[in-house]
Amino acid sequence: MDRRRPSPAELREHVRRRLPAHMVPTRCHVVGQFPVTASGKVDRAALVAAEPQPAAAQIAPVAPRTPLEQTIADAWAQVLRLDRVGIDDDFFDLGGHSMAMMRVISLLRESHGVELTFRAFLEHQTVARLAAAITDGAVGGPEAPAAPGSRNRALLWLRRGSATPLFCIHPGGGSAHWFQRFLPYLDPQLPLAAFEWPKPHGDHATIPTAAEMARRHFDELRAAQPHGPYRLFSWCGGSTIAAELATLLLDAGEEVTFMLLDPVLDAQTRPKFYEQMGFVRRLEKLVLEIDRGGPEADTPERRAEIMDLYERVANDIDEKEGMALPERGVGAAWPRMVRVWRESLQALIEYPNPRYAGRLHLIASDALANGQHVVSSGQTFADYLERWEELIGGGIELHRVPGDHIGIMKPPLLVHLTDVISAVLAGSR
C-alpha cells in the first residue's frame, strides 16, 4: 500500500474529481495536526496564518492554449507579480483584489481592446473561463449606461448549491467583490450570492432611490429563490437598502435572518457623509475630465488630486501595492467605479433608515464600538445602539468582532466575522 502523503495539489485534484465544483475547497494545506483554541475547538485563524502560500500556487499551472488566454495570463502575472499563471488559476486564489482588477482591466483594454468590469472577474474567475466569455461575447464589449427605468441585473452567484443561500447586499461603493472573500471561511455547502449596484446610469438619468433599488433586488431575489426562509447580510453603506429589502420580505410573509456589519445609521443627519460625497463628486469630475478631455487634460496635477481623493474615501487599497492610474488616461474602470460610487452614496444619504419589524443581528467592529468610524460620527456607541433599538421592532442581538472597519473584512481577522455569520445561520435552521 502506498502510504506517501499526498501533496496539496494532488489532494485538491482528487477532491475535484469526486465533488461538485462548488464543494471543492479553495485552500489545501497539509498540517501535522489541527491547532486548537483554549476551549478545544479548531483555531481557524491559526490555520489561515499557517498556510505558506495561496492554494493556487501549490498546483502546477496549465499553460495557455490560445493568444487570448496568454494575454490574460500575462496581465494577471504582471499585476499580481507572479512568474506564471495557468488557465485554471483562480484570480482571487492568486491574491486578486479590487485595485488588481482595475490594473488588469486597463492592461487588457490597451493591449486587446477588451472592456471588462469587476462583475466579469466574479462570474469568470479563471483565465480559461474569462477568455471563453470574451470569445463568446458575454463580456468584453463597451458598456452602455443603464436605460431609464431599466431593470439591469444586480444579482450574481459566487457559489451555487442546494442549501438555503446567504444573500449579501453591496456596501456603499456598490461592488460585490468583497463577499468573494467569504468563500474559504464559510461552509462549502452554503450557496453564496451578492447584489451589486447595477451598471451606472446616464448623465441625465434619475438615480434610483434606496427604496427603488431594494424593490429591484426583491424582484431578482424572488426570481432566484421564490420562497423563504431568506438570509441577508450587508455591510456599512448597504444597510438602508438591505433593511428595506428585509422589510419587503417580511411584508410578503417570509421568514428572514437579517445581519448587518457596521451599518450606516441616519446618514442624512451626519455631516461626515456629506463630506464624503463632496470628495466623491470631485473625484468623479477629475476622472471624467481626463477621460473626455484627452491627453491635454491628463495633467500631473489632476492625477495627484485623484490619488489624494481616492485615498481619503477608498476601503480596498492594497497595503503592498497601493493604488495607481493607468499610464495614460483613466481607462474604463475608473469612470465606471466613481459613477457607481456617487450613485450609491447619493441613494444612501437621501433615504432615511427604514423601520424593520423583524430581529436584527447587529455586528460591530472595534472601530465602530470605540467611536472611530464615520457611521457613528457625532454620537456615542450607546446612543448608536439606542437609535437602532428605536428602528428594530423584533429586538437586536449584538455581536462584537475584533478589528477596524476594513480589517475585519480581510484575512486574518475575517475569520471572526465569518464565525459570527456561521453561528447566526446555524441558529436560524
N, C-alpha and C positions, 0 to 999 in steps of 0.2 A: 504494500500500500504506500502511495506517495504521501508522506506527511509534511512535504515542503509547504511553508506558509505562503499563501497567495499574495501577490503584490496588490496594492490598491487598484491599479489598472485592471488586473485580472479579476479581482473581486467585483468591480463595477460592471465589467463586461459580462460576467457570469449572471449578475442580477438583471442586467439589461435584457438578456435572452429569455428571462423567466417571468418578468413582471411587466405590467403596463407602463408606458412611458412616464405617466405622472407619479409612479411609485419608485422610480429609480432615484437613489439618493444623489444629491449634488456634491456631497462631500464623502470621500472614502479615506480613512486614515487608520492604520494598524497600530494598536496600543497594547502594551503588555497587560494592563488592567485598567478598568474604568476609575478615574478619580472620583471621590465621593465627598460630599459635604459633611459637616459635623453631625447632621441628622441621619446620615447613611444613604442619602439619595445621590444619584449620579450628578456630578458637578459639571453641568453643560458648559458653563463659561470656561472652566479649565480645559475641557475637551477642545473648544474652539481655539483657545490660546495655544494649545499644544500642537495644533496642526501645522506642519512645517511648510506647506506650500498649497496653493489652490488645487482643488481636486483635478481640474482640467490639466494642470501641469504634470500630473502623475501619469497621464495616458499619452502614449506616443501619438503625435498628430498625424492625421491622414492628409497627404499633400493635396493642394487644389488641383482640380481637373480641367478647369476652363479659365480663360483670361479674366472673366468677371470674378470668379472665386478667388483668383490670385490677387486681383486688385483689392477686393475686400479684405482678404487675409493680410496683405501688406499694410493696408491702412490700420487695421486693428493692431498689428505688431508694432507699427511705428508709434501710434498713440499710447499704447499700453506698455511700450518699451520691452517687448518680448523678442526673442531670437526668431521664433516662427510661430505661426498659428495654423491649425488644421481645420479642415472643413466642418468637422463635428464639434469643434470647441464652442462653448457657450460664452457669449460676450460677458455676462455677469460673473460666471465662474472664473473668468480670467482677470477679474478686478474692475470691470467696466462700471462707470458711474455717469452722472449727467454731463459733466464737463467733457469726459472722454467721448460721449455720444456726439456732443457738439463739434469736437475736433474731427471725428470720423465723418460726420455729415459734411463739413467743409471740404475735407480732402476728397471725398467721393464726388462732390459737386464739381470741384475744379478738375479732377482727373478723368471723370467718366460722365459728367453731365447728369448725375443721378441726384434727385431731390428726395431726401429722407426726413422722417420725423421720429421723435422718441418712440412713438407707438410702433413704428416698424421694427425697432430693436426688441421691444417687449413681445411682439407677436411672432417674430422670426429671429430667434436668439442665436442661431449658429450661422456660420459662413454659408454653408450649403443651403439652408432654408432661406436666408436673406437673398442670396443670389437667385434662387429659384423664384422667389416672389418678385424680384426686379424683372427677371426674364419674362414672367407671366403677365407683367403689367399690374400686379396687385399693389405694388408700391413703386416709388421712384420717379413718378411724374410730378409736375408742378401742382401745388395745392391751391385751388381757388377758394376764396373766402366763403364762409357759410352763407347761404341764401337766407333772406329774411323769413322767419317762421319755419325754417327747415329743422328737421329732427335728426341731424347727423349723429353718427354712432359715438357713444361715450364709453360703453362698457367693453372691457377686454378681459379675457381669461388668462391668468398667469399659471394656473394649474387646474385641470379638469378632473372630475371624479364623480362617484355616485353618491357620496355622503352629502349632508347639508352644507352648502358653501358658506364661506365668510366673504362678505362684500365690503370693500373698502372705498371710501369716498375721498377724492383728491384733497390735499392741503391747499393753501392759498395760491401757490404758484400754478395750480391746475394740472400738475403731472402725476401720473400714477406710478412712475418708476420707483418711488420709494418703497412700495409694498413688495416689489420683487425680492427685497432683502429678507422678507419673512420666510421664504420657502424653505431654507435649510433648517429652520428652527421649529416650525410648526409640524404637526402630524402629517407625514407624507400622503396620507389618505384624505386629507382635508382639501377640498377644492377651494381655490382662491381666485377671486375676481376683483376688479377695481374699476371705478369710474374715474375718468379724467375729464377735465373741461374740454368740450368739443372744439373742433378747429376754429380759429379766430373768425370773427365777423368782419364785414367790410367797414371802411372808414365811416360811412354814414348810417350803418345799421344800428338798430336799437339793441343794446346789450341785454341779454336775458337777466331777469332778477333771480335771486336765490330761490324764491318760490317756484318760478317757472322752470329753473334748472332741476329742482327737486322733482317736479312733475315729469319732466323728460326722463330723469333717472328712474322714476317709479314705473313708467311705461316699459322701459327697457328691462328693468328688473323683473317685472311680471311676465314679460315675454320669455326671459331666460329661466325663471323659476316661478311658475304660475301660482303656487301655493306655499304657505309658510310651513314650519317656522322660518323666520328670517334672522340673520345675524349680520349686524352692521358695525363697522369700525371707521372712525375718522380721526384726523389729527389737525390741530391748530385751525387754520382758516377754512377747513371743510365743515366745521361744526354746525353752522347755521343750515346749510343745505342738508347735512346728514339728519339734523333734528326734524327738519320739515319732511324729509323722506320717511323717517321713522313714524311721524305723525300720520302721514298718508296711509302707511301700512296698518297702523293701529285702527284708524278710521275704517279700514276695509275689513276689520275683524280678525286681523292676523296676530300671531304671537311674535314678538320682536325682542331679541337680545341686542342691547344698544351700548356701545363702548365709545368713549371719546378720550383722546390723549391731549392734554394741554389745550383744551378748546378755547377759542376766542369767545369773549363774552361782551355783549353790548359795544361792538366796535364803533358804532356811530357816536358814542359818547367819549371815546378815547382819543385825545389829540395825537398820540403816537401813531395811530393808524393813518391819520391824515398826513402826517409827516412822511410815513412810508409811501403813501400814494403819490406825494409830491416827488419823491425820489424815482418811483417807477415811471411816472409821466415824463420826467426829464430824461430818464434813461431811454424810454421809447422814442422821444423826439430826436435824440442824438443818433440812435441806431438808424432811424428812418432817414435822417439827413444824409448819412453816409450811404445807405442802401440806394436812395433815389438820386443823390447828387453826384455820384460817380467819383473818380479819382480826386477831383478838386475839393470835394467835401471830406475826403478821407485824410484828415489832418491829425498830427500827433496830439494836439490839444483835445480834440473830440475823443480820440482813443483813450487818453489819460482820464478824462472825466467819466467815460463809460466804465472803465475798470474801477474807478473810485466808487461810483454809484452802485455797481454790481456788488462790490464787497460790503456795502452798507446794508443791502437788502437780501443777499443770497443766503441760502441754507446749505448748499451742497458743493461748496468749494473744496476740492481735494487738498488735503494738508500738504502733500508732497509736490503736486504738480501746479497748484494754484489755478488761475484761470487766464485765458488769453483769447483774443480775437483772431480770426484768420489773418494771414499775412497781408492780404488785400481785401478791402471791403468787409462786410459783416456776414457774408454767406446767407444761407436760407434759414438756419436755425435761430439766429439771434432775433430777427424781426418777429418771427412767429412766437418765440418764447416771451418776449417782453409784451407783445399784444395780449397773449393769453393771461399773463401775469396781471396786467392792468384790468382786463375784463373781469377776472375772478375776484380781484381785490375790490373793484367797484361794486360788484354784487354783494360782497361781504359787508362793506361799510354801509350800503344803502338799505339793508334789510335787518331789522332787529331780531335778536334771538327769539324764536318762537317758543311758546309753552309746549311742554311734552307731557302727556298723561301717564306714560309708562315709567319704568325704572331705568335709571342711568348708572352705568359703571363708569365713574369718573377716574381716569388715570392721570396722576400728577407727577411730573418730574421734580427733581430737587430745585431746578431753576424756577419753576412756577411757584412751588411752595415757599421758596425763600424770597419771592418778590423780585426776581431778576429777569423776568421775561415780559415782553410787550403785552401779552394777553391779559396780564393782571396789573398793568401800569396804573398808578393813581389810586390803588386800593390795597388793603392787606389781604393775605390769603384767607383769613377768616371772613372778611367781607365778600370776597370772591365766592367762597363756598355758600355763604348765606344767600347771595343772589341766585346761585344755581338752585338752591332749595326752593326759592320762590317760583322758579320756572318748571321744576320737575314734580309732577303730580304723584308719581309712584315711588318716590324716595331715591336717595343716592347711596351707592356703595363706593367708598373712596379707596383707591389703590395707589400706593406710593411706589415709585421706581427711582433708582439712583441715576444721576447724570443730569446734564443740562438738556435744553430743549432739542438740540440737534444730536448730541452724542447718544441719546437714548435710542435714536433710530439707526445707529450704526454699531457694528461689532466693536468691542466685545460686550458693550452694555445692552445691545439689542436683545440679548437672551433674557434679561429681566423683564422687558416688555412682553416678549412672546410667551414667557411663562405665565404672566398675568392673563394674557389673551387665552391661552390654552386652558387655564383653570376656570375662567369665566365660561368658556364654551363647554367644558366638561360638566359644569354645574347646570347648564341650560338643557341638557339632554333629558 
